Amino acid sequence: MALMRRGRAQMGERARAVHPRLDPACYPLLVLLGRADAVAMSELLADLAIEKSTLTRRIDAAARLGLVERTTDPQDARARLVALTPEGRERLTALQREQTARWRRRLSAWDPADVEQLTALLRRLGDGLD
């Protein structure tokens, strides 16, 4: 339980680092959008495993903050794509750089073999959660 509470707290911290008014529930959406240029709503629904109405509310909230935008899919005019705005991408990238630097500092005293083992185990855990 403590690990779950810490995870929720960190998501809140990360969301506020991207934008002070960003709802922490929107942060995973931004991370997914940060991995691509534009993502179909159907793909976001599958990846986030949430209801369409919930996704719409999260996109609306992030759009009001200027972090994401919707566009029409050039391959299918009926479909909508969601993408980070340039500001959203800049803010997310800055946070991710800070996080990477923080982890490098934390692990700098570790033996490289231990870091490799930790990385492999975390990947395995992540793969098992999908």
NORNORPE-V598983 format. One record per residue. RES is the residue in one letter. PHI is phi in whole degrees, -180 to 180 (NA if undefined). Layout:
[[RES;PHI] [RES;PHI]]
This chain:
[[M;NA] [A;-63] [L;-65] [M;-67] [R;-62] [R;-65] [G;-62] [R;-65] [A;-64] [Q;-65] [M;-63] [G;-63] [E;-63] [R;-66] [A;-60] [R;-66] [A;-69] [V;-73] [H;-158] [P;-57] [R;-105] [L;-75] [D;-66] [P;-55] [A;-65] [C;-83] [Y;-60] [P;-58] [L;-60] [L;-63] [V;-62] [L;-61] [L;-67] [G;-69] [R;-91] [A;-149] [D;-76] [A;-153] [V;-130] [A;-69] [M;-55] [S;-61] [E;-69] [L;-63] [L;-59] [A;-68] [D;-69] [L;-88] [A;53] [I;-129] [E;-73] [K;-59] [S;-65] [T;-67] [L;-61] [T;-59] [R;-63] [R;-68] [I;-64] [D;-58] [A;-63] [A;-68] [A;-67] [R;-61] [L;-88] [G;79] [L;-97] [V;-135] [E;-145] [R;-103] [T;-138] [T;-84] [D;-68] [P;-65] [Q;-85] [D;-153] [A;-62] [R;-81] [A;-96] [R;-113] [L;-111] [V;-124] [A;-144] [L;-69] [T;-76] [P;-55] [E;-66] [G;-62] [R;-65] [E;-62] [R;-66] [L;-66] [T;-62] [A;-61] [L;-63] [Q;-64] [R;-64] [E;-61] [Q;-64] [T;-62] [A;-62] [R;-62] [W;-66] [R;-62] [R;-64] [R;-62] [L;-98] [S;-62] [A;-87] [W;-76] [D;-67] [P;-55] [A;-65] [D;-67] [V;-64] [E;-62] [Q;-65] [L;-60] [T;-59] [A;-63] [L;-68] [L;-66] [R;-62] [R;-62] [L;-62] [G;-61] [D;-63] [G;-72] [L;-84] [D;-73]]
